[in-house]
């Protein structure tokens, strides 16, 4: 034998011996998409692959897994048939064994008929392979994209919950493993309807009570639509699931004309009631002459709404003073400016419509006024009180102020408020929206109401991050604060920190009014961060006034920190010698007052101050 032939023979023997060192152990049969375990032996495993093929050719690969464990899990192909499992090393098949794949059995049990968008339970049996799910299909056909579905792997008791399609008709519920339907159950989806009982007429901006009967499906709501037309986006609405008495309160738009009150389920209008919005009418009455810096009454008569203002304007249209009206209180009070002259009292709706004017004259004060500045050594909050913060982490909070994102500034500033201002042990709750789902209107209670633990709260706050394209559910968050603070016995302070307007079609004004209607000692303060839109600032101010609170505008880190501190500060009243409340303010305010002795009253007690003519005095509440 020549030397060359000897070398070739040795290589062939070595190759044969190496091939004999590879082997596989695996089941002979597996159901479609089943995870099976394959045992193996091999002298070399670096870069090794397990593959399932229809034959030994590489182009027929149906499934594969890198060799990392022994045994190694690999998923059986979805189509039934005969396959071969191979061990591949450096592109060569080193071992193989046959595998037969069959379709597993599955079954479904569900109601024969459900209402459109109704939630119902389906009982299932099946292989529970990875990502197996139950969903809707056309009767005898393919699955319906976008319909409700549930992964069976999330089911612990052999049942899942589905929501019926919004359109009535005959459907199948199907068990899907990959794209293969393993089981079907027919279901008929019945059309649904609702009835609405509402007033035939309401004045612009007024509130109306709507009584309804309907399916009460998840996320069903009542709102406004054009007469016989489409839903009016941005109009007032209420979810029916939030009201057990089958009645909701809506706020009409100010623009007169015909509309419909509608019940909406799954973006379908299933009930209507016609409504005529008529123009509101207001008359103002006040003394012809008032003294500078004196508080004077203004009487209004007509159809006023929460958030409407009475403003005092000078001859050039500059606003010198204002107050918000309360619908069931026909008298408001204003403080005359220090400068004598002609004024116009103007009634302005929350949407900026002027409904009435009344001229008055401001006379000089009898003596030069003084000033009273009220400070406070602590926040004024006790163990029976509570602060609830609503934190906006929506997509707009990712915008930058200088080199920092808004959410970073807001997060750090809120952490500072918790660490330095709020007393340890004061009731504290934190609700956040925009930080968990893109395009979502969800609002999450991240810190349930409890005595403030500064360290724990700072940890939670530090983990908040805004999410791009997340939405701004102001109304929904305010609604949920009612349950967050239900067990508080003292005063409740709500602080809404946001950089934008409602984008989930909610009605924040109605939500705030509902909180105030509970009869609690509660005030809703709004802190607007980096808001340049003057109209939006005025809207926020109207909402805060409706909530018995105040609006604070902040454009940078320092202003935001000061605004948050002010938002949790105590309110106070200034009472004169006759026992009349002549002024109101919040800790940190400086008020102009006629010289004299006053009592400062606040939630924690009372203090006395003497205001000198022509100069100021500062009082610190302890």
C-alpha positions in Angstrom: 0.0 0.0 0.0 1.4 3.4 -1.0 1.8 6.1 1.6 -1.0 8.2 0.1 -3.4 5.3 0.2 -2.5 4.7 3.8 -3.2 8.3 4.8 -6.6 8.2 3.0 -7.5 4.9 4.8 -6.6 6.4 8.1 -8.7 9.5 7.6 -11.7 7.3 6.6 -11.3 5.2 9.7 -11.0 8.3 11.9 -14.2 9.8 10.3 -16.1 6.6 10.8 -15.0 6.5 14.4 -16.0 10.1 15.0 -19.4 9.6 13.5 -19.9 6.7 15.8 -19.2 9.0 18.8 -22.4 11.1 18.0 -25.9 9.9 19.1 -29.4 11.2 19.9 -32.2 10.1 22.2 -35.6 11.7 21.8 -39.3 10.7 21.7 -40.5 9.0 18.5 -43.7 11.1 18.5 -44.7 14.6 19.5 -47.7 16.8 19.0 -47.6 20.0 16.9 -45.4 22.8 18.5 -44.6 20.6 21.5 -41.4 21.4 23.4 -39.5 18.1 23.4 -36.2 17.2 25.1 -33.4 15.7 23.0 -30.5 14.0 24.7 -27.1 13.8 22.9 -23.6 12.6 23.0 -20.8 14.2 21.0 -17.0 14.6 21.3 -17.3 18.2 20.2 -20.2 20.6 20.9 -18.9 24.1 20.0 -21.3 25.6 17.5 -23.4 22.4 17.6 -27.1 22.6 16.5 -30.1 20.4 16.9 -32.4 20.7 13.9 -35.7 19.1 12.9 -35.9 18.6 9.2 -38.3 17.1 6.7 -35.3 15.2 5.3 -31.5 15.3 5.6 -31.1 18.3 3.3 -30.2 21.6 5.1 -32.8 23.5 3.2 -35.6 21.4 4.8 -35.0 22.7 8.3 -38.3 23.3 10.2 -37.0 24.0 13.7 -33.6 24.4 15.4 -32.0 25.0 18.8 -28.4 25.7 19.8 -26.8 23.0 21.9 -26.5 24.5 25.4 -27.9 21.8 27.7 -28.3 18.1 27.8 -31.0 17.3 27.2 -31.7 20.3 25.0 -35.3 21.6 24.5 -36.5 22.1 20.9 -40.0 22.8 19.5 -41.6 20.4 17.2 -42.9 21.8 13.9 -46.4 23.0 13.6 -47.5 21.0 10.5 -48.1 17.2 11.2 -46.0 14.7 9.3 -42.7 12.7 9.4 -39.5 14.5 10.3 -35.9 13.7 11.2 -34.0 15.1 14.2 -30.3 15.8 13.4 -27.2 16.8 15.3 -25.2 19.2 13.1 -21.6 20.1 13.8 -19.6 22.4 11.5 -22.3 22.1 8.8 -22.3 18.3 8.8 -25.0 15.9 10.1 -23.3 13.8 12.8 -26.4 11.9 14.1 -30.1 11.6 13.3 -33.3 9.9 14.4 -36.9 10.0 13.1 -39.8 12.0 14.6 -43.5 11.8 13.8 -45.6 15.0 14.5 -49.3 14.8 15.0 -52.1 17.3 15.8 -53.1 17.4 19.5 -56.7 17.3 20.7 -58.4 20.4 22.1 -61.9 21.4 23.0 -63.8 24.6 23.9 -67.0 25.2 25.9 -68.7 28.7 25.8 -72.1 30.3 25.9 -74.2 29.9 22.8 -75.1 33.6 22.8 -73.6 36.7 24.3 -74.2 40.4 23.9 -72.0 42.6 21.8 -68.8 43.6 23.8 -70.0 41.4 26.7 -67.2 39.8 28.8 -67.7 36.0 29.2 -65.8 32.9 30.2 -64.6 30.1 27.9 -63.5 26.7 29.3 -60.7 25.0 27.4 -58.7 21.8 27.1 -55.6 21.6 24.9 -51.9 21.2 24.6 -51.0 24.6 26.1 -48.0 25.1 23.8 -46.1 28.3 23.9 -48.3 31.3 22.8 -51.5 29.1 22.3 -54.5 31.4 22.5 -58.2 31.5 22.3 -59.8 34.2 20.1 -62.6 34.9 17.6 -62.9 33.7 14.0 -65.4 34.1 11.2 -67.9 31.2 11.3 -66.0 28.3 9.8 -63.2 30.7 8.7 -60.0 32.4 9.8 -59.4 34.4 12.9 -60.5 38.0 13.1 -57.6 40.3 13.6 -58.0 42.8 16.4 -60.6 40.8 18.2 -60.4 39.9 21.9 -58.0 37.0 22.7 -56.4 35.3 25.8 -53.3 33.2 26.1 -54.1 29.8 27.7 -50.7 29.8 29.4 -52.0 32.6 31.7 -55.0 30.5 32.7 -54.7 28.6 36.0 -58.1 27.0 36.1 -58.8 26.0 32.5 -60.8 29.1 31.8 -60.1 32.4 30.0 -62.2 35.6 29.7 -63.0 37.1 26.3 -64.9 40.2 25.2 -67.4 39.7 22.4 -67.0 41.8 19.2 -68.9 45.0 18.9 -70.7 43.9 15.7 -73.6 41.4 16.1 -73.4 38.2 14.1 -72.4 34.5 14.1 -68.8 33.8 15.0 -66.6 30.9 16.1 -64.4 30.9 19.2 -61.2 29.1 18.2 -58.2 27.5 20.0 -55.1 28.6 18.0 -51.8 26.9 18.2 -49.5 28.9 16.0 -51.8 29.4 13.0 -53.5 26.0 13.3 -57.1 25.9 14.6 -57.3 22.9 17.0 -60.9 23.5 18.2 -64.0 25.6 17.4 -67.1 26.6 19.4 -69.9 28.6 17.7 -71.2 31.7 19.4 -73.9 34.2 18.4 -73.3 37.8 19.3 -76.5 39.7 19.8 -76.9 43.4 19.1 -77.2 45.6 22.2 -78.9 48.9 22.8 -79.3 51.5 25.6 -81.9 54.0 26.6 -81.2 57.5 28.0 -83.4 59.8 29.9 -82.0 63.4 29.9 -83.5 66.9 30.0 -84.8 68.2 26.6 -82.9 71.5 27.1 -79.9 72.9 29.0 -78.1 76.2 29.0 -74.6 76.5 27.5 -72.0 75.1 29.9 -74.6 73.7 32.3 -74.7 70.4 34.0 -77.3 67.8 33.3 -78.2 64.5 34.9 -78.6 61.5 32.6 -80.3 58.3 33.7 -79.5 55.3 31.6 -80.3 51.6 31.0 -77.7 49.6 29.0 -75.3 46.7 29.0 -72.7 48.3 31.3 -69.8 46.7 29.4 -66.3 47.6 30.4 -65.3 51.1 29.2 -68.9 52.0 28.1 -69.5 55.7 28.5 -72.1 58.4 28.0 -71.2 61.6 26.2 -72.3 64.0 23.5 -72.7 63.6 19.7 -73.8 65.9 16.9 -77.5 65.6 16.3 -78.0 62.2 14.6 -74.2 62.2 14.0 -70.8 61.3 15.3 -69.4 61.5 18.9 -68.0 65.0 19.7 -64.4 64.4 20.7 -63.3 66.4 23.7 -66.8 66.8 25.0 -67.8 65.9 28.6 -68.3 62.2 29.2 -68.6 59.7 32.1 -67.9 56.0 32.2 -71.0 54.1 33.3 -69.0 51.6 35.3 -68.2 54.3 37.8 -71.8 54.9 38.8 -73.9 52.2 40.5 -77.1 54.3 40.4 -77.4 54.3 36.6 -77.1 58.1 36.5 -74.2 60.3 35.4 -73.6 64.1 35.3 -72.4 65.7 32.1 -71.3 69.3 31.3 -72.8 70.7 28.2 -70.7 72.7 25.8 -71.2 76.5 25.7 -72.0 76.7 22.0 -75.8 76.8 21.5 -77.5 74.3 19.2 -78.9 70.8 18.9 -76.8 67.8 20.1 -77.5 64.2 21.2 -76.7 62.6 24.5 -75.3 59.2 23.5 -74.4 55.8 25.1 -71.2 54.4 23.5 -70.0 50.8 23.7 -67.0 49.8 21.7 -67.0 53.0 19.7 -70.6 52.3 18.6 -73.4 54.6 19.6 -76.2 52.3 20.9 -78.5 54.9 22.4 -79.4 58.5 21.9 -81.5 61.3 23.5 -81.9 64.7 21.9 -80.8 67.8 23.8 -81.1 71.5 22.9 -78.3 73.8 24.2 -79.7 77.3 24.7 -77.6 80.5 25.3 -76.8 81.3 28.9 -77.8 84.7 30.3 -76.3 86.6 33.2 -76.9 89.9 35.0 -74.4 91.6 37.3 -75.1 94.0 40.2 -72.8 95.8 42.5 -72.4 99.2 44.3 -71.7 102.1 42.0 -68.7 103.1 44.2 -66.3 101.0 46.3 -63.3 102.0 48.4 -59.8 101.0 47.4 -58.7 97.8 48.9 -62.1 97.1 50.4 -63.8 93.7 49.8 -67.2 94.2 48.1 -70.0 91.9 47.0 -71.0 91.3 43.4 -74.4 89.7 42.8 -75.0 87.7 39.7 -78.3 86.3 38.4 -78.8 83.8 35.7 -77.4 80.5 34.4 -73.8 80.5 35.8 -71.5 77.5 35.7 -68.6 76.2 37.7 -65.3 77.8 36.4 -67.0 81.0 35.3 -65.2 84.2 36.5 -66.2 87.7 37.5 -63.2 90.0 36.5 -62.4 93.6 37.4 -60.8 95.3 34.4 -59.3 98.8 34.1 -60.0 101.1 31.2 -57.3 99.4 29.1 -58.7 95.9 29.7 -56.1 94.8 32.2 -57.4 92.4 34.8 -56.9 93.8 38.3 -58.9 91.2 40.3 -61.1 88.2 39.7 -63.1 85.6 41.5 -64.7 82.3 40.5 -68.5 81.9 40.9 -70.1 79.0 42.7 -73.4 78.1 40.9 -75.5 77.8 44.1 -74.1 81.0 45.6 -75.5 84.1 43.7 -73.1 86.5 45.5 -69.3 86.6 44.9 -66.8 88.9 46.6 -63.9 91.0 45.1 -61.2 93.1 46.6 -61.0 96.6 45.0 -57.6 97.6 43.7 -55.4 100.1 45.5 -55.5 102.6 42.6 -58.7 104.7 42.4 -60.5 105.0 39.0 -63.1 103.5 36.7 -63.5 99.7 36.5 -65.6 97.3 34.5 -66.9 94.1 36.2 -67.1 91.5 33.5 -68.7 88.0 33.7 -66.6 85.5 31.6 -67.4 81.8 31.1 -64.8 79.2 31.4 -64.5 79.0 27.6 -63.9 82.8 27.5 -67.4 84.1 26.4 -68.4 87.4 27.9 -72.0 87.4 29.2 -72.4 90.7 31.2 -70.7 94.0 32.1 -71.2 96.4 35.0 -69.2 99.7 35.5 -68.1 100.8 39.0 -65.8 103.5 40.4 -63.0 102.9 42.9 -62.7 105.7 45.5 -59.4 106.5 47.4 -59.0 104.8 50.7 -59.4 106.9 53.8 -55.8 106.2 54.8 -52.7 104.6 53.3 -53.0 100.8 53.5 -50.5 98.4 55.1 -49.5 94.9 54.2 -49.7 91.6 55.9 -47.4 88.7 55.0 -48.2 85.3 56.4 -45.5 82.6 56.7 -45.5 79.2 58.3 -42.7 77.3 60.1 -44.1 73.9 59.1 -46.3 72.6 56.4 -49.4 72.7 58.6 -50.4 69.2 57.8 -51.1 66.8 60.7 -51.3 63.0 61.1 -55.1 63.0 60.2 -54.4 65.0 57.0 -53.3 63.6 53.6 -51.7 64.7 50.4 -52.3 62.9 47.1 -50.0 63.7 44.2 -51.0 63.0 40.6 -47.8 62.8 38.6 -47.9 63.2 34.8 -45.3 60.9 33.2 -46.8 61.1 29.7 -44.8 61.4 26.5 -44.6 65.2 26.6 -42.6 65.0 29.8 -39.7 63.6 27.8 -39.1 67.1 26.3 -36.1 69.0 27.6 -35.6 72.1 29.6 -31.9 72.9 28.9 -30.0 69.6 29.2 -32.6 67.9 31.4 -35.8 66.2 30.6 -39.0 67.5 32.2 -39.7 64.2 33.9 -36.2 64.2 35.5 -36.8 67.7 37.0 -40.3 66.8 38.1 -39.2 63.6 39.7 -36.3 65.1 41.6 -38.4 68.1 42.7 -41.2 65.8 44.0 -38.6 63.8 45.9 -37.4 67.0 47.5 -40.9 67.9 48.6 -41.3 64.5 50.2 -37.9 64.7 51.9 -37.9 68.3 53.1 -41.5 69.6 53.3 -44.1 67.0 54.1 -43.9 65.8 57.7 -43.0 62.2 58.3 -46.2 60.3 59.1 -48.6 62.6 57.2 -51.0 60.6 54.9 -49.5 60.4 51.5 -50.5 58.8 48.2 -49.0 58.9 44.7 -50.8 58.2 41.5 -48.9 58.2 38.2 -50.1 58.0 34.6 -48.2 57.7 31.2 -45.4 55.5 32.5 -46.5 52.0 31.6 -48.2 51.7 28.2 -47.9 53.5 24.9 -51.2 55.0 23.8 -52.9 54.1 27.1 -55.2 56.1 29.4 -54.4 54.0 32.5 -53.7 55.6 35.8 -51.8 53.7 38.5 -51.7 54.1 42.3 -48.0 53.6 42.9 -48.1 54.5 46.6 -51.4 53.7 48.3 -52.5 56.0 51.1 -50.4 55.4 54.2 -48.4 57.5 56.8 -45.5 59.0 54.8 -42.3 56.9 54.8 -39.9 59.3 53.2 -37.3 56.7 52.3 -39.8 54.3 50.7 -41.6 57.1 48.9 -38.3 58.5 47.5 -37.5 55.1 46.1 -40.8 54.8 44.2 -40.5 58.4 42.9 -37.0 57.7 41.7 -38.3 54.9 39.5 -40.8 56.9 37.5 -40.0 57.3 33.8 -42.1 58.9 31.1 -43.1 56.9 28.1 -43.2 58.3 24.6 -46.7 58.5 23.0 -48.4 57.8 26.4 -51.6 59.8 26.9 -52.9 62.2 29.6 -55.9 61.0 31.5 -56.4 64.0 33.9 -60.1 63.4 34.5 -59.7 59.6 35.2 -56.9 60.2 37.6 -58.9 62.8 39.5 -61.9 60.5 39.7 -59.7 57.7 41.2 -58.3 60.0 43.8 -61.7 59.9 45.4 -61.2 56.3 46.3 -57.5 56.8 47.1 -58.5 59.3 49.9 -61.7 57.8 51.0 -60.4 56.9 54.5 -58.9 60.3 55.4 -60.5 62.0 58.5 -58.7 65.3 58.2 -58.1 67.7 55.3 -57.3 66.3 51.9 -54.8 68.1 49.6 -54.7 66.9 45.9 -51.7 68.1 43.8 -52.0 67.5 40.1 -48.5 68.0 38.5 -48.8 68.1 34.7 -47.3 69.6 31.6 -50.3 69.3 29.2 -54.0 69.1 28.6 -56.4 66.1 28.9 -56.0 63.8 25.9 -58.3 60.9 26.9 -61.6 62.7 26.2 -62.2 63.2 29.9 -63.9 66.0 31.8 -61.6 67.2 34.6 -64.0 69.9 35.7 -66.7 67.4 36.3 -64.3 65.0 38.1 -63.2 67.9 40.4 -66.8 68.9 41.1 -67.6 65.3 42.0 -64.8 65.3 44.5 -66.0 68.6 46.1 -69.6 67.3 46.1 -68.5 64.6 48.6 -68.6 67.2 51.3 -65.0 66.6 52.3 -62.4 69.2 53.5 -60.6 68.9 50.2 -58.8 71.2 47.8 -57.4 70.4 44.4 -54.3 72.3 43.4 -52.8 72.2 39.9 -49.1 72.7 39.2 -48.6 73.4 35.5 -45.0 72.7 34.3 -43.5 74.4 31.2 -47.0 75.4 29.9 -46.8 78.3 27.5 -50.4 78.3 26.3 -52.2 81.1 28.2 -55.6 79.6 27.5 -54.6 76.3 29.0 -53.2 78.1 32.1 -56.5 79.9 32.5 -58.4 76.6 32.2 -56.2 75.0 34.8 -56.8 78.0 37.1 -60.6 77.6 36.6 -60.4 73.9 37.5 -58.3 74.6 40.6 -60.7 77.2 41.8 -63.6 74.8 41.2 -61.6 72.4 43.5 -61.2 75.0 46.2 -57.5 75.2 45.4 -55.1 77.3 43.3 -53.1 77.1 40.1 -49.3 77.4 40.1 -47.3 77.9 37.0 -43.7 76.8 36.8 -41.2 77.1 33.9 -38.0 75.7 35.5 -36.7 73.7 38.4 -36.7 76.5 40.9 -40.2 77.6 40.1 -41.5 74.0 40.2 -40.0 73.4 43.6 -41.6 76.6 45.0 -44.9 75.7 43.3 -45.0 72.3 45.0 -44.3 73.7 48.4 -47.0 76.3 47.9 -49.4 73.7 46.7 -49.3 71.8 50.1 -49.2 75.0 52.2 -52.2 76.0 54.4 -54.9 78.4 53.5 -55.9 81.2 55.9 -58.6 83.8 56.5 -58.1 87.4 57.8 -61.0 88.4 60.1 -61.5 92.0 61.2 -62.6 93.3 64.7 -66.3 92.8 63.7 -65.8 89.2 63.0 -66.0 89.5 59.2 -63.6 87.7 56.9 -62.1 90.5 54.9 -59.4 88.6 53.0 -58.2 85.1 52.3 -54.8 83.8 51.2 -52.3 81.0 51.3 -49.2 80.8 53.4 -46.5 82.9 51.6 -49.0 85.5 50.4 -48.7 89.3 51.1 -52.1 91.1 51.4 -52.8 94.8 51.2 -55.2 95.7 54.1 -56.4 98.9 55.8 -54.6 99.6 59.0 -56.0 97.8 62.0 -56.0 94.6 64.2 -56.9 91.3 62.6 -57.1 87.6 63.5 -55.5 85.1 61.1 -57.4 81.9 61.2 -56.1 78.6 59.7 -56.6 74.9 60.1 -54.0 74.7 62.9 -55.2 77.6 65.0 -55.4 81.4 65.2 -52.9 84.3 65.4 -53.3 88.0 65.9 -51.7 90.7 63.7 -51.7 94.5 63.8 -51.3 96.0 60.3 -49.8 99.5 60.5 -50.8 102.2 58.0 -48.3 102.6 55.1 -46.0 99.7 56.1 -46.0 96.0 56.5 -46.1 93.2 59.2 -45.1 89.6 58.9 -46.7 86.8 60.9 -45.3 83.3 61.1 -47.9 80.6 61.9 -46.6 77.9 64.3 
